[in-house]
């Protein structure tokens, strides 16, 4: 990549990725969608299109149906009596397990196109760079260890961040620009919380699935109970992304000693800055994946072996030449993919707070898909994408 060049790259969705649009835009059952249990389909309404088919009287009937919980009956009337097919005013999503409430929707542009904000991608990159620096720069590690005290003041996290990247007016990340990424397709996934619970008799900790708000964790997996439903980017979908590392401005600043450059800028401003960036990201992602597999092997529960299989598959697609990188972002990222990835040597010995293990929860998405052996339940760690240079993409 030339110093001033914006790299035109490709991003490939490896597992369910969700960046939310805000609670006010969630799909509400009976208002924005209904679930067809017989066909395992969520029908999401386009309310503007629906309104175009309804008379004033029918709009009132629809409002009453929402209040009375009789929306399904109203739509049966529309499709059987009025002969208006669902396809005219709704979109269908496959979902083998009934949602337990609202569906958390993807962020969209003003034109309704789902996308990954460049700020979300850049935030994930920032965490990866921090993890790499902590593991590889002894002087920086020493500085962070002195700041990383128990029960730190509220601004302590900012102070640690500034120790690497600099203050807001002279921040290294200002030299890194990431575009928003538009996608065409989304899908729906249910998700469960994988948690740890303590055996009161032995005082040992075990892996399990959370089925209720309180005292609801055991080692059996069930798609029901304390589950959430997410609209995510479609697995295996891909799009174009642009990343710019502005080395030209960095080099220009060197000619003016009165302009201070970020102290640790050299970690980004190498001869091949993009490959260097990808190396740092891959380092942090490998550490995270290996530590997660260790966690699930140490605290197994029903179907946790499937999670390990998926983590191993993601680890296997990280290339050694750093012409591409694997990054984790969005919902389900969790503490361990951000702060915990550098703060702890592993994800097992994370301490105890008020009698409970700290940082013990994971959000795991799941669905059923057809295979040669019939329907199979798949469990996915959320939020993984792979970013390719043109050279790496040409080999796919």
N, C-alpha and C positions, 0 to 999 in steps of 0.2 A: 504494500500500500504506500503510495507516495505521501509526502508529509501533509499536503493539503487535501488529499483525496478523501471523498466519502465512500466507504466500502459498501458495495451493493451485495447483500448477503441473502441467504435463505434461512427460514426458521421452520422447523418441523415439529409437530406436536407428538410427544412420546406417551403422555399419560393425560388424564383429564385435567385441564387447566381452566381455572375460573378466576376472573377479576370482577368484583361485584359492581353493580350499578347503583346501589343504595336501596335501603329497605322500602322506600316509597314506590319503587319500580318492581318489587317482587310480584310474581304471579300468585294471586290469591285463588284458592279453590272455590268454585262456584261463581267467581267474578271474572277472572281471567282465563280459567281453565276448568275442564272436567276430566275425570279419569275413567277410561273405558277398561274395566277389569277383564272383560272377556277377551279383548284383543291386546291387552297390555299397552295401551296407547294413552298418552296425554294429548288432549285437544286444546290448544291455546288459541283464544279468540282474538281476532283483530276487531276491537270494539267499534272502530270507525266504519269498517266494512259491514259489520253486523247491524249498526244503526241505519245503514242505507237500505236494509231489507225490511225494517220494522216500521209499522204504522205508529202513530202517537199512542194508540190504545195498547199496542203490543210492547212498546217501550215501558209503559206503566206496569204491564203484566210481568215483564222481565225484572223490573225493580222489585216488585212484590215477590217474585220467585226467589230472588237473591235473599231477601229478608226472611222468607219462610223456609229456606233450604230446599227449594223444589226446582232448582235450575235444570236438573236432568229431565224432569217432566216437561219443562218449557221447551227444551231443545228437541225432545221427542215430538212435540207438537210442530216445531218448525220443519223438521226433516220428514215427518210422515204426513202431516196435514197440508202444510205450506209447500212441501216438496222442495225445500231449499237444502241442498247437500252441504255437509260440514265443510267441504273443500272450498266453498265460496267465501267463508268468513273465518276459517281457522287453519292452523298448521298442526300437523301430527308429529309427535315425538314418541319413539319407542321407549318404554320404561316398564320392566318386568315386575317391579314392586311398587305398590301404591304409595304416593307421597303422603307424608304425615302432616302436611300443612302447606305453608307457602313454598314456592320454588324460587330459589335465589338466582336471579337473572344475571347474564353477562352485561358488562358495560357496552354501550353502543354509541355510534356517532349520531348526529342529528338526523341522518338519513336511515337510521335503524340498522347499521352494519356493525356486527360484533367486532371488537378489536382488543388488542393488547396495548395499553398505554406505554409510550416510551419511558415514562417516569417509573412504571412498575418494573420494567426490564432493567432500567438503570439502577434502581434500588437493590434488585437482586445481585447485579454485578458488583455494586458497592460492598455488599456483605461478603461476597466471594473474595474480593481483593483484600478486605480486612482480615479474613481468615488466612489467606496466603501469607500476608505480611506478618501476622502474629506467629506463624509457624516457621518463617524463614528469615526474619530480621530480628536478631537477638536484642539489639538496642531498643527496637520498638516494643518487643515483648516485655522487656524489663520495665519500660515506661508504663505499659498498660497494666502489668501486674501490680504496680504501686497504686494505680488508680482503681483497680478492680477490688474494692473492699466490700465486706458484708454490709447489707443495708445502706447502699450509697445514697448521697443526696440526689435530688431529682435531676439535676443537670449533669450528673456524673457521666451518663451515657454520651451526652454531647461532648464532654471533655475528652473522653476516649476517642470518639470519632474525629475530633479536631486534632488529636495527637498524630493521626495518620494523614488526614485529608486537608487539614488547615481550616481556618475560620471561613465564614460564609463569603467574605469579600476577597478571599484568596484561596479558594477551594480547588483541590486537584480535579474533582469531578466536573468542574466547569469546562474542562478541556475534553470531556467525553460527551458526545451528543448521540442520542438514540431516537430513532423515529417511532411513531405509532405504527402498529402492524394490523392491517385490516384482513379479516378472514371471511369466508363465505358461509361456512357451515357450523352449526352447533348441535349438541346432543345433550341428553339428560342422564345424570348419574345420581343414585342414592349414595349416602355416605354414613359411616358409623364411626364412633370414637373407640379406638383401641386404648385401653387404660391398664393400670396396674391396681391390684387389690391385695390387701393384707389378710393372711390367714391368722385370725386372732389367737389360735392355739399355739402355732409354731412361730408366729411373728415373722413368717417368710412372706415375700412378695411374689405374686404370680401375674402373668399376663391374662387379659380378659377383654371382653366387649361390654360396652356400657349400654344398658337397656332401659335405664330410668335415671331421673335427675339425682336421686339419692339412693344409696345402697343398692344399686342396680347393675353391678359389674360381676360377670362370671366368665368362665373360660369357654362357654358355648357361643357360637355365632348364630344370630338370627337377624334377618333383614328388617324385622319389626322392632319397634321400641327405641326411642331416642335417636331416630335417624333424620337426616336432612337431605334435601334434594337440590342439586345444583344444575344449572345450565352451564355447560362447559364447551370449550372448543372441541371440535371433532378429532378424535385420535387419528393420527396419520395425515391430517390436513397440513398444508404448508402455505407459506406466503413469503413475500419479499420484505426484507428489513434493511434499514440503512444505519450504519454505525460510523461515526467520525471521531477520530482521535486527532485533535488539532495540534499537531506537533509544529506546524508552521508558526503559530502564535507563540508557542513555548520557546522555540529557538529565537524568535524575534525579541522576546522579553529579555533574553540573555545579553542583548546589546545595550540594555538600559539598567545599569546596576541599581538605580534608585527604585526600580519596580521589583519587589520581592516575589520570587516564584515559590510555589508550595515546596516545603522542605523535602518531601518524599516523592517528588515528581518523577524521578528517574525510574521508579518501579513501573511507570506506564510509558514513559518516553524513551523507548528502546529503538534500536535500528529497525526492527520489525514490530511496531507497536501492537498491531492487531493479533499476531501470533503470540506475542508476549501476554496480552490480555487473556487470550483463550487458555494459555498455559496456567495462569493464575486461577481462572474459573474452573478448569478441569481438576486442578489440585484440590480445591475446596469441595467440589462435587464428589470426587473419589473418596475423600475423607468422610463426608457425610454418609454416602452409600455404605461404606464398610462399617461405620459405626451403627447405622440403622440395622444392618443385617445382624451385627453382634447383639443388638438390643432384642430383636425378635427371636434370635436363637436362645438367648438367656431367659427370656420370658415368653415361652410359646403358649399359644392358645389355638382353638379350632380355626383352621384356615390360615394361620400365620405363616405356614410353609408356602402358601401361594403368594403372600406378600414378599417373602424372601426371594422367590423365583422371579418376580417382577423387578425387584431391586437388582438382582444379578443380571437380568437382561439389559437394564439401563446402564449398569456399570460396563457391560461388554461393548456398548456402542460408543464409549469414550475413546477417541483415537489418540495415539501417541504423538502424531506429527503436529498437533495443535493447529491444524487447518480448520478445525471445527471445535465446538465446545458444547457441553451439556450443562444446563442451568435449571434451577428450581425456583419457581415464583408463584405468586397468587395464593388463593385459598388453600389451606392445608400445609402451607410452608412451615409454619410452626417455629417455636423457639429454637429448636435444634439446627435448623437450616440457616439460622441467622446468628444470634449470639452464641448459642450452645455449640455451634460447630467449631469455634475456636476456644471457648471458655473451658471446656471439659476435654480431657484426654480421651474419654469414651462417654457413651450415653447411659452407662450403667451406674457409675459412681457420681451421682449428681447431688448427693446430700439429701437431708430430710428437713422439712419445714412443718412445724406444728404436728409432728407425728406422722406425716405423710411424705413419701418420696416426691422430690421436686421434678418438674418437667417430664412427666410420665405419660402424657396423652399424645395420641396421633390421630389424625383424621384420614380415614381410608375410604375410598370410593369403591363401589361394586355394582355389577350388573350381570345379566345372563346373555350369552351369545351362543349361536348354533355352532357346533363342531361336528367332525366326522363321527364322534361317539354320542351325539345328541347335545342337548342344552347343558352348558357348563357355567357355573358362577365364577366370574373373574373378580379379583380384588386388586385395586391399583393404588399405589402411592400417588398423591396428587401433585400436579404442578411442573412436570418435567418437559422441557423443550430442548431441541438440538439446533444450534446455529451453525451454518456452513458457509465457508467461502465458496466462490465460484469453482475453484479448483477441486474442492472436496465434493461439492454438489454434482459435478460432472462424473464422479466415480460411483454415484449412488445407482 
